[in-house]
Amino acid sequence: MKSHFRYDTRLGIDVPALTMEWGSLECTEQSFILEKWEKVRGSIPDRIAGIEKIIEKKQQALYEEEDFEQSCRLNSEIAELASIVNDLWIWYRSGEHLSVESRLHT
């Protein structure tokens, strides 16, 4: 069975990468995809929690930092990490829609 996921290095998870319409997939393939996605989706909150801990450490370092350039770098890193967290939540929530809608059509 071919892979319907690709690893997103920025997010640190596999994300769906379907190359054909959902309805044109065999039922067994749909089940495989849903099962894999539920495993990935289930790992997202832990991934977010880990990133939030990194953000907290960087925020503390930013609070204590006196060098302007270093402060700007830390602020930029925090913003990127926050963007990753936001994107992970989007995937997590869109996964709810995928799982529910797919089960309604099978």
C-alpha positions as CSV (number, residue, x, y, z in Angstrom):
1,M,0.0,0.0,0.0
2,K,1.5,3.4,-1.0
3,S,2.1,6.1,1.5
4,H,-0.5,8.8,1.8
5,F,1.6,10.9,4.3
6,R,4.7,13.0,4.1
7,Y,6.9,14.0,7.0
8,D,6.8,17.7,7.7
9,T,10.2,18.6,9.2
10,R,8.9,21.9,10.5
11,L,6.0,20.4,12.4
12,G,7.8,17.2,13.3
13,I,4.8,15.0,12.3
14,D,3.5,13.0,9.3
15,V,0.8,15.0,7.5
16,P,-1.7,13.7,5.0
17,A,-0.7,13.9,1.4
18,L,-3.4,12.3,-0.6
19,T,-2.8,12.1,-4.4
20,M,-6.4,11.1,-5.3
21,E,-9.9,11.8,-4.1
22,W,-11.0,10.2,-0.9
23,G,-13.9,8.5,-2.5
24,S,-11.8,6.8,-5.2
25,L,-9.7,5.0,-2.5
26,E,-10.5,1.4,-1.6
27,C,-12.2,1.0,1.8
28,T,-9.2,-0.9,3.2
29,E,-6.9,2.0,2.1
30,Q,-9.3,4.5,3.7
31,S,-9.2,2.5,6.9
32,F,-5.4,2.4,6.8
33,I,-5.2,6.1,6.3
34,L,-7.7,6.9,9.1
35,E,-5.9,4.5,11.5
36,K,-2.5,6.1,10.8
37,W,-3.9,9.6,11.0
38,E,-5.5,8.9,14.4
39,K,-2.1,7.8,15.7
40,V,-0.4,10.9,14.3
41,R,-3.2,13.1,15.5
42,G,-3.0,11.6,19.0
43,S,0.6,12.6,19.2
44,I,0.0,16.2,18.4
45,P,-0.9,17.4,21.9
46,D,2.3,16.0,23.3
47,R,4.3,17.6,20.5
48,I,2.6,20.9,21.3
49,A,3.4,20.5,25.0
50,G,7.0,20.0,24.2
51,I,7.2,23.0,22.1
52,E,5.4,25.1,24.7
53,K,8.1,24.2,27.2
54,I,10.8,25.4,24.8
55,I,8.8,28.6,24.3
56,E,8.7,29.1,28.1
57,K,12.4,28.7,28.4
58,K,13.1,31.1,25.6
59,Q,10.6,33.6,27.1
60,Q,12.5,33.5,30.4
61,A,15.8,33.9,28.5
62,L,14.3,36.9,26.7
63,Y,13.2,38.4,29.9
64,E,16.7,38.2,31.3
65,E,18.5,39.2,28.1
66,E,20.2,42.6,27.9
67,D,21.7,42.4,24.4
68,F,19.3,43.8,21.8
69,E,20.4,41.6,19.0
70,Q,20.1,38.5,21.1
71,S,16.7,39.7,22.3
72,C,15.6,40.0,18.7
73,R,16.9,36.5,17.8
74,L,15.0,35.0,20.8
75,N,11.9,36.9,19.9
76,S,12.1,35.6,16.4
77,E,12.6,32.0,17.6
78,I,9.6,32.3,20.0
79,A,7.4,33.6,17.1
80,E,8.4,30.7,14.9
81,L,7.7,28.1,17.6
82,A,4.3,29.8,18.3
83,S,3.6,29.5,14.6
84,I,4.4,25.8,14.7
85,V,2.1,25.3,17.6
86,N,-0.7,27.1,15.8
87,D,-0.2,25.0,12.7
88,L,-0.2,21.8,14.8
89,W,-3.5,22.8,16.4
90,I,-4.9,23.4,12.9
91,W,-3.9,19.9,11.8
92,Y,-5.3,18.5,15.1
93,R,-8.7,20.2,14.5
94,S,-8.8,19.4,10.8
95,G,-8.2,15.8,11.7
96,E,-11.4,15.7,13.7
97,H,-13.3,16.8,10.5
98,L,-11.4,14.2,8.4
99,S,-12.2,11.4,10.8
100,V,-15.8,12.2,11.3
101,E,-16.6,13.0,7.7
102,S,-14.8,9.9,6.4
103,R,-16.7,7.6,8.8
104,L,-20.0,9.1,7.7
105,H,-19.2,8.2,4.1
106,T,-18.1,4.6,4.7
